[in-house]
Amino acid sequence: MRRHWKTLLKVVISLGLILFLLSRIDVHALAQNLSHANPWWLGATVILFALSILLRTLRWQVLTDARGMGVPFSRLARWYYIGAFFNTLLPTGFGGDVAKSVYLARETGDAGGAVGTVVLDRFVGILVLLGIGAVAAPFSQAAISIWVQIFVLAAFFAALAGFWVLRQKSWIRWLHRQALALLPAGVSHRIEGMESLRSLYFALQDYDNRTLARAIGVSLLFNLSWILINITAGQALGVQASLLDYLIFTPLVSLALLIPSIGGIGVRELSYVGLYTQIGAPAETAFAMSIVIYLATVITGLIGGVLMLL
């Protein structure tokens, strides 16, 4: 029952935000923006988005190989595309993570390790994206609120601190013992006996610095490609934005997509309108840009759906 209420809340948020935006923009102008979009830049956006999954797969493979899982790149890529399909289909941004974890766990028999690689893969991606935004934010010429810039910097340093704490084995073990001491004896013994949790713990912690550096390097390439995708979408619609604007706005949109919604619908559109109108883009053009990005997301998800059927 609780799950149904969560889904209903996401539907209300997505639908409410879309209706709010549509009530404040010229729908005819929005349709004109989409109909007059440059087809070459549109195609480039879709192709780059679909290919960017391969960079994310490479980052995931760095983590799985470090665990000795030995799963071929082609199989990991297939699961990543299928994960994109579930992210598009399900009312959650983490459906794809669950799908990838299940496929990898079935392949390796290491459920905890599989979940750990997926969790760390996502965390490294968010950390690098926040880092890009934190570096670029102070140099922005757009009328971005100082509180938004502070939020980006605070989120980056909070994520960095969390990652550092995760690497402190003695602290984690102390916290583990304290948490078990607060639980009833039967429950704590049962948790101690769960091999999957122990495997998850090691999967999150037992990576050497060289492996993490490689994962961060690949993540940097992916996030630069994600920024490039936003640039091509902007070019398709004639958005006049500088590279610096894209470096700041792209992480902010990605952070906003963590807000509960149905596939990011509503949140994505509000983010693009709220940010790109600050640099002079009409609200209808910014809304159209978000639709182009969503179109690329859906097409990439459909590729995953086909791969799943095959």
C-alpha positions as CSV (number, residue, x, y, z in Angstrom):
1,M,0.0,0.0,0.0
2,R,2.8,2.4,0.9
3,R,4.5,1.7,-2.5
4,H,1.2,2.7,-4.3
5,W,1.1,6.0,-2.3
6,K,4.7,6.7,-3.4
7,T,3.9,6.1,-7.0
8,L,0.8,8.3,-6.8
9,L,2.9,11.1,-5.2
10,K,5.3,10.9,-8.2
11,V,2.4,11.0,-10.6
12,V,1.0,14.1,-8.9
13,I,4.4,15.8,-8.9
14,S,5.1,15.1,-12.6
15,L,1.5,16.0,-13.7
16,G,1.3,19.0,-11.5
17,L,4.6,20.5,-12.7
18,I,3.7,19.9,-16.4
19,L,0.3,21.5,-16.0
20,F,1.9,24.4,-14.1
21,L,4.4,25.0,-16.9
22,L,1.8,24.7,-19.7
23,S,-0.3,27.3,-18.0
24,R,2.5,29.8,-18.1
25,I,3.9,29.3,-21.6
26,D,2.7,29.7,-25.2
27,V,1.9,26.2,-26.3
28,H,1.7,27.3,-29.9
29,A,5.2,28.8,-29.7
30,L,6.4,25.5,-28.0
31,A,5.1,23.5,-30.9
32,Q,6.7,25.9,-33.4
33,N,10.1,25.5,-31.6
34,L,9.9,21.7,-31.9
35,S,8.7,21.7,-35.5
36,H,11.5,24.1,-36.6
37,A,14.2,22.3,-34.7
38,N,17.4,21.5,-36.7
39,P,17.1,17.8,-37.7
40,W,20.9,17.3,-37.9
41,W,21.4,18.6,-34.3
42,L,18.4,16.5,-33.2
43,G,19.9,13.4,-34.7
44,A,23.3,14.2,-33.1
45,T,21.6,14.5,-29.7
46,V,19.9,11.1,-30.0
47,I,23.0,9.4,-31.3
48,L,25.3,10.9,-28.6
49,F,22.8,10.0,-25.9
50,A,22.6,6.4,-27.0
51,L,26.4,6.1,-27.4
52,S,27.0,7.7,-24.0
53,I,25.7,4.5,-22.4
54,L,28.9,2.8,-23.6
55,L,31.0,5.2,-21.6
56,R,28.9,4.5,-18.5
57,T,29.4,0.7,-19.2
58,L,33.2,1.2,-19.4
59,R,33.0,2.9,-15.9
60,W,31.0,-0.1,-14.6
61,Q,33.4,-2.6,-16.1
62,V,36.3,-0.9,-14.3
63,L,34.5,-1.7,-11.0
64,T,33.4,-5.2,-11.9
65,D,36.9,-6.2,-13.2
66,A,38.4,-4.9,-10.0
67,R,36.1,-7.4,-8.2
68,G,37.3,-10.2,-10.4
69,M,33.9,-10.7,-12.0
70,G,35.3,-11.0,-15.5
71,V,32.0,-10.1,-17.3
72,P,32.5,-9.2,-21.0
73,F,31.9,-5.5,-22.0
74,S,29.3,-6.5,-24.5
75,R,27.2,-8.2,-21.8
76,L,27.5,-5.3,-19.4
77,A,26.5,-2.8,-22.2
78,R,23.4,-4.9,-22.9
79,W,22.4,-4.8,-19.3
80,Y,23.1,-1.0,-19.1
81,Y,20.8,-0.4,-22.1
82,I,18.1,-2.6,-20.5
83,G,18.6,-0.6,-17.3
84,A,17.9,2.5,-19.4
85,F,14.7,0.9,-20.6
86,F,13.5,0.3,-17.0
87,N,14.4,3.8,-16.0
88,T,12.2,5.1,-18.8
89,L,9.4,2.6,-18.1
90,L,9.2,2.5,-14.3
91,P,8.1,5.3,-11.9
92,T,11.5,5.5,-10.3
93,G,15.0,6.7,-11.3
94,F,16.5,3.6,-9.8
95,G,14.7,0.8,-11.7
96,G,17.6,0.5,-14.1
97,D,20.0,0.1,-11.2
98,V,17.9,-2.8,-9.8
99,A,17.8,-4.5,-13.2
100,K,21.6,-4.2,-13.7
101,S,22.2,-5.6,-10.2
102,V,19.9,-8.6,-10.8
103,Y,21.6,-9.4,-14.1
104,L,25.1,-9.2,-12.7
105,A,24.1,-11.1,-9.6
106,R,22.7,-14.0,-11.7
107,E,25.8,-14.0,-13.8
108,T,28.3,-14.0,-10.9
109,G,26.4,-15.4,-7.9
110,D,27.7,-12.4,-5.9
111,A,24.5,-10.4,-5.0
112,G,26.3,-8.0,-2.6
113,G,29.1,-7.4,-5.0
114,A,26.8,-6.8,-7.9
115,V,24.8,-4.2,-5.9
116,G,28.0,-2.6,-4.7
117,T,29.4,-2.1,-8.2
118,V,26.1,-0.5,-9.3
119,V,25.9,1.8,-6.3
120,L,29.5,2.9,-6.6
121,D,29.0,3.4,-10.4
122,R,26.2,5.8,-9.8
123,F,27.9,7.5,-6.9
124,V,31.1,8.2,-8.8
125,G,29.0,9.6,-11.7
126,I,27.2,12.0,-9.4
127,L,30.4,13.0,-7.6
128,V,32.2,13.9,-10.8
129,L,29.2,15.8,-12.2
130,L,28.9,17.8,-9.0
131,G,32.7,18.5,-9.2
132,I,32.3,20.0,-12.7
133,G,29.4,22.2,-11.5
134,A,31.3,23.3,-8.4
135,V,34.3,24.4,-10.4
136,A,32.3,26.2,-13.0
137,A,29.6,27.8,-10.7
138,P,31.8,30.7,-9.4
139,F,32.6,31.9,-12.9
140,S,29.0,32.0,-14.2
141,Q,27.8,35.2,-15.9
142,A,24.1,34.1,-15.6
143,A,21.8,35.5,-13.0
144,I,22.0,32.4,-10.9
145,S,21.1,32.8,-7.2
146,I,24.1,32.7,-4.9
147,W,22.2,30.1,-2.9
148,V,22.1,27.8,-5.9
149,Q,25.9,28.1,-6.3
150,I,26.3,27.5,-2.6
151,F,24.1,24.4,-2.8
152,V,26.2,23.0,-5.7
153,L,29.4,23.5,-3.7
154,A,27.9,22.1,-0.5
155,A,26.5,19.0,-2.3
156,F,29.9,18.3,-3.9
157,F,31.9,18.6,-0.6
158,A,29.2,16.5,1.2
159,A,29.5,13.8,-1.4
160,L,33.3,14.0,-1.3
161,A,33.2,13.7,2.5
162,G,30.8,10.8,2.4
163,F,33.1,9.0,-0.1
164,W,36.1,9.6,2.2
165,V,34.3,8.2,5.2
166,L,33.3,5.2,3.2
167,R,37.0,4.5,2.7
168,Q,37.8,4.6,6.4
169,K,37.5,0.9,7.4
170,S,38.0,1.4,11.1
171,W,35.1,3.9,11.2
172,I,32.8,1.7,9.2
173,R,33.5,-1.3,11.4
174,W,32.9,0.8,14.5
175,L,29.6,2.1,13.1
176,H,28.7,-1.5,12.2
177,R,29.3,-2.8,15.7
178,Q,27.3,0.1,17.2
179,A,24.4,-0.4,14.9
180,L,24.3,-4.2,15.7
181,A,24.5,-3.5,19.4
182,L,21.3,-1.4,19.2
183,L,19.3,-4.3,17.5
184,P,17.8,-7.3,19.2
185,A,20.2,-10.2,19.5
186,G,18.2,-12.4,17.0
187,V,18.1,-9.7,14.4
188,S,21.8,-8.8,14.8
189,H,22.8,-12.5,14.4
190,R,20.7,-12.8,11.3
191,I,22.3,-9.7,9.8
192,E,25.8,-11.0,10.7
193,G,25.0,-14.2,8.8
194,M,23.9,-12.5,5.6
195,E,26.7,-13.1,3.2
196,S,25.2,-10.6,0.6
197,L,25.5,-7.7,3.1
198,R,29.1,-8.5,3.8
199,S,29.8,-8.8,0.1
200,L,28.1,-5.4,-0.5
201,Y,30.3,-3.9,2.3
202,F,33.5,-5.1,0.6
203,A,32.3,-4.1,-2.8
204,L,31.8,-0.5,-1.7
205,Q,35.1,-0.3,0.2
206,D,37.7,-2.7,-1.1
207,Y,38.8,-0.7,-4.2
208,D,42.3,0.5,-4.5
209,N,43.1,4.1,-5.4
210,R,44.2,3.2,-9.0
211,T,40.8,1.6,-9.7
212,L,38.9,4.5,-8.3
213,A,41.0,6.9,-10.3
214,R,40.2,5.0,-13.5
215,A,36.5,5.0,-12.7
216,I,36.6,8.8,-12.0
217,G,38.5,9.4,-15.3
218,V,35.9,7.5,-17.3
219,S,33.2,9.2,-15.4
220,L,34.7,12.6,-16.4
221,L,34.5,11.6,-20.0
222,F,30.9,10.5,-19.7
223,N,29.9,13.7,-18.0
224,L,31.6,15.8,-20.6
225,S,29.6,13.8,-23.2
226,W,26.4,14.5,-21.2
227,I,27.3,18.2,-21.4
228,L,27.9,17.9,-25.1
229,I,24.4,16.2,-25.5
230,N,22.9,19.3,-23.9
231,I,24.9,21.5,-26.2
232,T,23.6,19.7,-29.3
233,A,20.0,19.9,-28.0
234,G,20.5,23.6,-27.4
235,Q,21.9,24.0,-30.9
236,A,18.9,22.2,-32.4
237,L,16.6,24.9,-31.0
238,G,18.9,27.9,-31.3
239,V,19.6,28.4,-27.6
240,Q,22.3,31.0,-27.1
241,A,24.3,29.6,-24.2
242,S,28.0,29.6,-23.4
243,L,30.0,26.5,-22.6
244,L,30.3,27.8,-19.0
245,D,26.5,27.9,-18.8
246,Y,26.2,24.3,-19.9
247,L,28.9,23.3,-17.4
248,I,26.8,24.7,-14.6
249,F,23.3,23.9,-15.7
250,T,23.8,20.3,-16.7
251,P,24.8,19.2,-13.1
252,L,21.9,21.2,-11.7
253,V,19.4,19.4,-14.0
254,S,20.9,16.0,-13.1
255,L,20.6,16.8,-9.4
256,A,17.0,17.9,-9.8
257,L,16.2,14.6,-11.5
258,L,16.7,12.9,-8.1
259,I,13.4,14.5,-7.0
260,P,10.7,11.9,-7.0
261,S,8.8,11.9,-10.3
262,I,7.8,9.6,-13.2
263,G,10.9,9.3,-15.3
264,G,11.9,12.8,-14.4
265,I,8.8,14.2,-16.3
266,G,7.9,17.7,-15.0
267,V,11.1,18.0,-12.9
268,R,13.2,18.0,-16.1
269,E,11.1,20.5,-17.8
270,L,10.9,22.9,-14.9
271,S,14.7,22.7,-14.5
272,Y,15.4,23.6,-18.1
273,V,12.9,26.5,-18.0
274,G,14.1,27.8,-14.7
275,L,17.8,27.7,-15.7
276,Y,17.9,28.6,-19.4
277,T,15.5,31.5,-19.1
278,Q,18.1,33.1,-16.8
279,I,20.4,33.5,-19.8
280,G,17.7,35.0,-22.1
281,A,16.2,31.8,-23.7
282,P,12.4,32.0,-24.1
283,A,10.5,29.6,-21.7
284,E,9.1,27.8,-24.7
285,T,12.5,27.2,-26.2
286,A,13.9,25.9,-22.9
287,F,10.8,23.6,-22.5
288,A,11.4,22.3,-26.0
289,M,15.0,21.6,-25.1
290,S,13.9,19.4,-22.2
291,I,11.5,17.5,-24.6
292,V,14.4,16.9,-27.0
293,I,16.5,15.4,-24.1
294,Y,13.5,13.3,-23.0
295,L,13.1,12.1,-26.6
296,A,16.7,10.9,-26.7
297,T,16.1,9.2,-23.3
298,V,13.1,7.3,-24.6
299,I,14.8,6.2,-27.8
300,T,17.7,4.9,-25.9
301,G,15.4,3.1,-23.5
302,L,13.6,1.5,-26.5
303,I,17.0,0.2,-27.6
304,G,17.3,-1.5,-24.2
305,G,13.7,-2.9,-24.6
306,V,14.6,-4.5,-27.9
307,L,17.8,-6.0,-26.4
308,M,15.8,-7.4,-23.5
309,L,13.3,-9.1,-25.9
310,L,16.2,-10.5,-27.9
